[in-house]
Amino acid sequence: MSLLDDARKRINEVDAQMADLFEQRMQAVEDVIRYKVEHQMDVLDTGREKDVLKRNMGLIKQDKYKDSYLAFMEDMLKISKDYQKSVIYHDTVGYQGVQGAFSHIASEKVFPYRKKRNFASFEDVFQAVCQNEIAYGVIPFENSFTGEVGEVLDLLLRYDVYIQQIYDLKISQNLLGVKGATLQDIKQVYSKDQAIYQSKQFLEGRGYELIPYPNTALAAEYVAKQNDKTKAAIAAKENAELYGLDILAEDINTSEQNTTRFIIIGKKLVKEGNRFSMIFTAKHEAGALVKAMEVISKHGFNMESIKSRSIKNKPWAYYFYVEIDGNLQDTKVVELLMEMNEVCEDVKLLGAYTKESRDEK
C-alpha cells in the first residue's frame, strides 16, 4: 500500500468516527433545544459560545492547525444554531408592522394556528427567514388600486428566499375615532399614505388634515392613545376592537375591488403550482428585452404580468419581474430557464404557487 493509499484509508476511518460523533453531538443539541423551549431561552448564548471556543482551542496541541480548527468549530456552532432555530421556530410566521396591520390580518388568515412574530421592516422579515428565525414571511406584494410594493421586488432580488404561496386579501378601509366622536368632530386623519390614497374619494372636500403614518394599525393605536375627538385613523375594522375605537365610516376605500396580494416567502423552493415567477436583467445590447420575451413565447408560455424596476446604484439599468402561467415540474420550464440564462445577463427563479382563476374564486 502506498503512502497516499494509507493516508486516505486513515482519513476515511477518521471521517467515519467524525460522522458518528457528529450524530452524537446533534442528539445532545436536541436535548438543549428541549431545555431552551421549556425555559423560554434564546437560541444565541454568546457567553457559552466563547467558552466552547476557548476550551476547545486548548485541546489542539499543534499551533499550525489552530486557525483551521477555529474555523471548523465556528462552522460547527453555526450548524448547531441553525438547527436549533429550524426546530424552535419551525411554526413561526413573520410579518411587518404591528397587531391589527393588514399584514398581521393576512398572516392570521393564511396561518391561523401558527405563532406570529412582528418586525419593524420588510427587510427584517426577509432576514429572519434567511437566518431561520421564522419559517415563513407574509409580505404585501401589490395592491389592485395602488400597484406593486417596489421595495419588496428589490428584496426578492437581493435575498435567497422563494415565493411559496400567494394570498389575496380584500382590503376594507374604515375611518376610526375615539368613543363618542362624530365625523363632524374630525380635523386630522392619520394613516399610511397608501390607505389615504385608497380613500381619496371619501376624503375629498371634508377639509381634513391628512397625516401619513408608518402603517394603519399604528395610526389607530396613536389615535386611541391621544383620546382626542378631533383625530381619526384609516384602518381595518379589526383595529376598532383592538384599540377600543368607534367605526365612524365603513368601507371608505374608493374601489370596492380593493385587494392586496400577499406573498408567503420561505427558504425552500416549492415546485407545485400553476404559476411561477422570475426576475431577470437584460443584456446591454439592442433588442435584449425583446429576445427574452421571444424566448418565453417560443416555449409556449403565457406571461401573466411583467414589471420593470430600476436597479439601485446603477443609473438607467433595470430588472424585470415576470409571472408565467405554467408548472415548474414541466420539462419545458427547464428548457425555458436554460435559454433565458443564455439571452439574459442574470436570471433568478422566485418560486411556484397556485393562482386561482376568477371562476374558482
PyMOL commands that set and color helices and strands:
alter all, ss='L'
color gray80, all
select helices_A, chain A and resi 3-38+46-57+63-88+102-110+122-130+150-158+183-185+193-198+200-203+216-226+238-243+288-298+331-343
alter helices_A, ss='H'
color red, helices_A
select strands_A, chain A and resi 92-96+115-119+136-143+147-148+162-170+174-177+188-191+209-212+231-235+246-249+259-266+275-282+302-310+318-325+344-353
alter strands_A, ss='S'
color yellow, strands_A
deselect
rebuild
show_as cartoon
